[in-house]
Amino acid sequence: MLGARHWHVPLHVSAWGDTHDVVLVQDEEPDQVTDIARRLDAAVYGEVGEALDAGPLDLAYVFGPHDRMVETCLALVDRGIPFVVDKPGGTGPEDVERIRDAAAAAGVAATVLFVQRGGPVDHALSLAGAPTYQRTSFVVGPPQRYHAAGCSWMLDPARSGGGCLVNLAPHFIDLFLRRSRARRVELVAANVSASLHGEGVEDHATLVLAGDDGSEAIIEVGYAFPSSPAKRYCSFTSAGSEGYVDVGASGHVSFTHAADGVTESSTIDVDSDPLYDVFVRQVADTWADGFAGLPTLDDLADTMSLIWAAYGRSSIASLEVSHG
């Protein structure tokens, strides 16, 4: 486990304990990950190279600061070690492309933590068929939580590559791309803002994607929800040939059939935290087959190319408002 002082790591530990023999935990601040290492009965290392030299290893999970991801993944490729990498895989499109191309050339299997795939929200949205018009809103707690988690680097754009857009949007762009029938999907509009919290990275972002088949996806993400036990606000809709799906923040699902107009209702769990446990078990089941059926580095490259394009295209409109 590389880059273990990451807010996602605790969500994996239980499943790791059930399905993996974790032999080492690495972080650039090793004294901060001793509790996790103790839970997994694993050795602790401060440097990636030192940890990898302590092998042999069958599998690695790559977390940690985004500006270290490309170096870490390429070191794994050089040693022929299959790996699971969290998004975004780097701080720009060239990082993900280097990892993808090196892994392909070396025949090293890799998968990506797109945990929403196959989850309850993905399944609910699929009821509408291939998306013609899809909308996502996923707004989590304030950025101060990264300080509390010991991941202050996430608020440094030089280390993270961005804020809520690079952190949250990949999951939902991936869901749209995966089910879209478009041959090409382009970014047509984007806006990012740091107005609410004034950090070095954005705390709100909106993207509009368009497929060459006339399809459209609107994706809103943010660090705009208060610090609360509720954790986040989320909602999703999708319109397709089979009908219209609406998923609310409470998990209420409403699906109206296109054929007869009949509406069916159900309830799902929209909390994304349990999906990391599910993904670990999928990795354990598919590791010997090169992670068959799981997200690929090509999927990561396709998704992140749209996000980094959004940073280049985004603008904040200025409007003088008269009050009183």
Order of alpha helices (4+ residues) and beta strands (2+ residues): alpha-beta-alpha-beta-alpha-beta-alpha-beta-alpha-beta-alpha-beta-alpha-alpha-alpha-beta-beta-beta-beta-beta-beta-beta-alpha-alpha
